[in-house]
Amino acid sequence: MSTQSPTVPTDFSVEALIRSFMTIILSEIGDKTFFIAAILSMRHPRLVVFLGALGSLALMSVLSASLGHILPTLLPKKWTQVMAGVLFLVFGSKMMMEAREMGGKGREKVEEEMREVEEEIEEDEIEAGGSIPLERLEEGEAVPSSSGARKQKKLGSSVTEGVRNFCSLILGPVFVQSFVLTFLGEWGDRSQIATIALGAADNVYLVTLGTVLGHTCCTALAVIGGRYVSSKISVKHVTLGGAALFLIFGVIYLYDALASSAEELSIPIPVGES
């Protein structure tokens, strides 16, 4: 019994690239990692924030697509396509319900997301360097004592802090902060799981390229004018567009799986037999 190659024919190369690119574009605009890059770029040099966030997202894309690339070696190709199709249909349905619950242009969701991101950034800055935002210092809040906090930390946290400090010394604290917050924000996100599904159903190299290009465009947009863009675009319409795209991709993958199953079941008739 011959094993099937996890790659797809060359005919679907352009489609795989477009699918992965559009998936990232319509799932990342207005997402948590988008606002992380936008808010950090208001406080720190934009280029450093861009490189840190993009480096994190590129690494996540490679890891996710590679993980998806392993699945066809464990399961038949048609089943990985079925799993990808079902996953995209579930995501599309969920995004459709989220869009229907949004009021107006989805401004409430944007404001809530930005508040959460700002709180996470402030907490990260306090934990990393014992710093407090200027407006809170003006209110009389004291800088926390790092010695007392360290006594309560476990060994794992100390090791993590040491690695982060070492990387900050080499790459700079802003780069590391952007990298770490983006990586944590992207982990388990819808776009990461979608990348795994794309890597399982399509050519892993094209999926990686498409997702990295998509993240590059979204991160650049966030760094250049994320807050302005988020106030002008309709997150509700973007979510609806992403939902429609995910549903279409789900149908395409299920159709491909059914077509490949039909080809396997067809019995060729030898030429010359009456």
LINRALIN-V724017 format. One record per residue. N is the residue number from 1. SS is DSSP state (hx for helix, st for strand, lp for the rest). OMEGA is omega in whole degrees, 0 to 359 (none if undefined). D_FIRST is the distance of its C-alpha to the first C-alpha in Angstrom with 1 decimal. Layout:
n	ss	omega	d_first
N	SS	OMEGA	D_FIRST
N	SS	OMEGA	D_FIRST
This chain:
n	ss	omega	d_first
1	lp	185	0.0
2	lp	178	3.8
3	lp	181	6.6
4	lp	177	9.5
5	lp	182	12.8
6	lp	179	15.6
7	lp	181	18.1
8	lp	179	19.2
9	lp	182	20.4
10	hx	183	23.9
11	hx	185	25.4
12	hx	184	25.4
13	hx	181	26.9
14	hx	180	30.4
15	hx	179	29.6
16	hx	179	27.8
17	hx	181	30.9
18	hx	180	33.3
19	hx	182	31.6
20	hx	180	31.6
21	hx	182	35.2
22	hx	178	36.6
23	hx	180	35.0
24	hx	182	36.9
25	hx	186	40.1
26	hx	178	40.5
27	hx	184	39.5
28	hx	179	41.4
29	lp	183	44.8
30	lp	179	47.1
31	lp	185	44.6
32	hx	181	45.6
33	hx	177	44.5
34	hx	181	46.4
35	hx	176	49.6
36	hx	179	49.1
37	hx	182	49.2
38	hx	183	52.1
39	hx	178	54.3
40	hx	180	53.7
41	hx	176	54.6
42	hx	184	57.9
43	hx	187	58.8
44	lp	178	57.3
45	lp	186	56.6
46	hx	183	54.2
47	hx	180	52.3
48	hx	178	51.6
49	hx	180	50.4
50	hx	182	48.2
51	hx	179	46.6
52	hx	181	46.1
53	hx	181	44.6
54	hx	177	42.4
55	hx	179	41.1
56	hx	181	40.2
57	hx	177	38.4
58	hx	177	36.6
59	hx	179	35.3
60	hx	179	34.3
61	hx	180	32.4
62	hx	180	30.5
63	hx	183	29.7
64	hx	179	28.7
65	hx	178	26.5
66	hx	177	24.8
67	hx	176	24.2
68	hx	180	22.7
69	hx	181	20.5
70	hx	186	18.9
71	hx	179	18.0
72	hx	176	15.0
73	hx	179	13.4
74	hx	182	14.0
75	lp	174	13.5
76	lp	183	11.8
77	hx	184	14.1
78	hx	180	15.8
79	hx	175	16.9
80	hx	176	18.4
81	hx	177	20.2
82	hx	179	21.5
83	hx	178	22.7
84	hx	180	24.4
85	hx	179	26.0
86	hx	180	27.3
87	hx	179	28.6
88	hx	177	30.5
89	hx	178	31.9
90	hx	179	33.2
91	hx	180	34.7
92	hx	179	36.2
93	hx	179	37.8
94	hx	178	39.2
95	hx	178	40.7
96	hx	178	42.2
97	hx	178	43.9
98	hx	180	45.1
99	hx	180	46.6
100	hx	180	48.4
101	hx	180	50.0
102	lp	177	51.4
103	lp	179	54.9
104	lp	179	56.2
105	lp	181	54.1
106	lp	183	52.7
107	hx	181	55.4
108	hx	180	55.5
109	hx	180	51.8
110	hx	181	52.5
111	hx	179	55.6
112	hx	180	53.9
113	hx	181	51.0
114	hx	177	53.4
115	hx	179	55.5
116	hx	180	52.6
117	hx	179	51.5
118	hx	178	55.1
119	hx	179	55.4
120	hx	179	52.2
121	hx	179	53.4
122	hx	178	56.8
123	hx	179	55.4
124	hx	180	53.1
125	hx	179	56.2
126	hx	181	58.2
127	hx	184	55.6
128	hx	186	54.9
129	hx	181	58.5
130	lp	181	60.8
131	lp	179	62.0
132	lp	179	63.2
133	lp	186	63.5
134	hx	183	67.0
135	hx	178	68.0
136	hx	174	67.4
137	hx	180	69.4
138	hx	179	72.2
139	lp	176	72.2
140	lp	180	73.0
141	lp	184	69.6
142	lp	176	69.4
143	lp	182	66.6
144	lp	179	64.6
145	lp	183	65.1
146	hx	182	62.0
147	hx	179	63.1
148	hx	180	63.2
149	hx	182	59.8
150	hx	182	58.2
151	hx	183	59.5
152	lp	183	57.5
153	lp	177	54.2
154	lp	182	51.5
155	hx	181	49.9
156	hx	179	46.8
157	hx	179	49.1
158	hx	179	51.1
159	hx	179	48.1
160	hx	179	46.9
161	hx	179	50.5
162	hx	178	50.7
163	hx	180	47.5
164	hx	178	48.8
165	hx	179	52.2
166	hx	179	50.8
167	hx	179	48.7
168	hx	180	51.8
169	hx	183	53.8
170	hx	186	51.5
171	hx	182	50.3
172	lp	183	53.2
173	hx	181	53.5
174	hx	178	53.1
175	hx	182	49.8
176	hx	179	48.4
177	hx	179	49.8
178	hx	180	48.1
179	hx	185	44.8
180	hx	181	44.8
181	hx	179	46.1
182	hx	180	43.6
183	hx	179	40.7
184	hx	179	41.8
185	hx	182	42.5
186	hx	184	39.1
187	lp	181	37.1
188	lp	181	35.6
189	lp	182	37.1
190	hx	182	35.6
191	hx	177	34.9
192	hx	180	32.9
193	hx	177	30.7
194	hx	178	30.3
195	hx	176	29.4
196	hx	179	26.6
197	hx	179	25.3
198	hx	179	25.8
199	hx	179	23.9
200	hx	186	20.9
201	hx	185	21.0
202	lp	179	22.4
203	lp	188	22.7
204	hx	182	24.0
205	hx	179	26.6
206	hx	176	28.1
207	hx	178	28.2
208	hx	179	30.0
209	hx	181	32.3
210	hx	180	33.1
211	hx	178	33.9
212	hx	177	36.0
213	hx	178	37.9
214	hx	178	38.5
215	hx	179	39.7
216	hx	180	41.9
217	hx	182	43.7
218	hx	181	44.1
219	hx	177	45.4
220	hx	178	47.8
221	hx	180	49.1
222	hx	183	49.7
223	hx	183	51.5
224	hx	182	53.6
225	hx	184	54.8
226	hx	182	52.7
227	hx	179	55.6
228	hx	180	57.1
229	hx	181	53.8
230	hx	178	53.2
231	hx	183	56.6
232	hx	182	56.2
233	lp	176	52.7
234	lp	180	51.9
235	hx	179	49.2
236	hx	180	49.0
237	hx	177	48.1
238	hx	178	45.6
239	hx	177	43.9
240	hx	177	44.0
241	hx	177	42.4
242	hx	178	39.7
243	hx	179	39.1
244	hx	180	38.8
245	hx	180	36.4
246	hx	179	34.1
247	hx	178	34.2
248	hx	179	33.3
249	hx	178	30.4
250	hx	178	29.1
251	hx	181	29.3
252	hx	181	27.6
253	hx	178	24.6
254	hx	178	24.4
255	hx	178	24.8
256	hx	179	22.0
257	hx	179	19.7
258	hx	180	20.9
259	hx	179	20.7
260	hx	177	17.0
261	hx	179	16.4
262	hx	178	18.7
263	hx	179	16.9
264	hx	181	13.5
265	hx	181	15.8
266	lp	181	17.8
267	lp	181	17.5
268	lp	178	18.9
269	lp	182	21.8
270	lp	180	22.2
271	lp	177	25.5
272	lp	178	28.3
273	lp	180	27.6
274	lp	none	30.6
